[in-house]
Amino acid sequence: MEATILVIDDSADIHRLVANRLKGLDVRILSALDGRSGITLAHQYRPDLVLLDVKMPGLDGFGVIRELKSDAATYNIPVIFLSGEEETQAKVLGFDLGAVDYVTKPFNPSELRARVRAAIKSKKLMDMLTSQAMLDGLTGLHNRRYFDDVLRRQVEQATEMAEPLGLALLDIDRFKMINDQFGHPMGDQILQAVSRVLERACRKQDLVCRFGGEEFAMVLALTTLEETGMIAERLRIAVNQAGAVSALLGHPVTISIGYTAMESNRPDEAECMVQRADDALYLAKTSGRNQCRASAECTGTTATAA
């Protein structure tokens, strides 16, 4: 798979030299001629590696890496410093700030390629481990930890772009009864089957996660409250009519759904969206199950129902 490398250096000659030295590797190279533009590109493209010049006018390399490592979105991007100096103090500072390597100009072609390959390999390994840590072992869906991170970032983006954002919490009805009557192995099969239905029924831009127990969560980008309600109803019907699910028990399985949409740009809006959806889910459960309910305002209390 092609890796993306971002080169941040104020010399156009260095950009051409790096491109020439890395020719033949399966990489795409992005270029920034100053530190501020480099940070913007890092956020936009999330590269697999940054090659960063130390001495630049304005924001120098040390300033750039400080900003990259202070932001969760770019923290894990490895940085290799490019420098015309062998000064030990500068190298120590670079490593202290989070650089993974240091390459001295003029580049030895074999050394640069080897260090770049090593950094990209380490990044891919870390990405794989991180991805596995963000997955639910039973269903293969993303887990609660991943959901919390994505919802927070989606709220920030929706606020910045003045875009709508929907959220739905889904709960398998009478799941405890299923476990009690048919056993936990059957309950696990139901969870897996429902997960597959939700994955197939959701849109490409939607995120479906296992929220916990028999509960699932969906983050719906660019989606109003009314549209979220329509999607929720489609999901409810899809699970109810799924032959692969009903075949396990000999009868259909139903779900209840509570949904909401972003209301404000306050700092705790992500948490409040979860609470509003949970309150709406509680209402759907206590009103007879197998239905979708919209949220009211954030109430400050959270309740659950079986």
Buried (B, 14 or more C-beta within 10 A) or exposed (E): EEBBBBBBBBEEEBBEBBBEBBEEBEBEBBBBBBBBEBBEBBBEEEBBBBBBBBBBEEBBBBBBBBBBBEEEEBEBBBBBBBBEBEEEEBBEBBEEBBBBBBBBBEBEEEEBBEBBBBBBEBBEEEEEEEEEEBBBEBBEBBBBEBBBBBBBBBBBEBBEEEBBBBBBBBBBBBBEEBBEEBEEEBBEBBBBBBBBBBEEBBEEEBBBBBBEEBBBBBBBBBBBBEBBBBBBBEBBEBBBEBEEBBEBBEEEBBBBBBBBBBBEEEEEBBBBBBBBBBBBBBBBBEEEBBBBBBBEEBEEEEEEBE
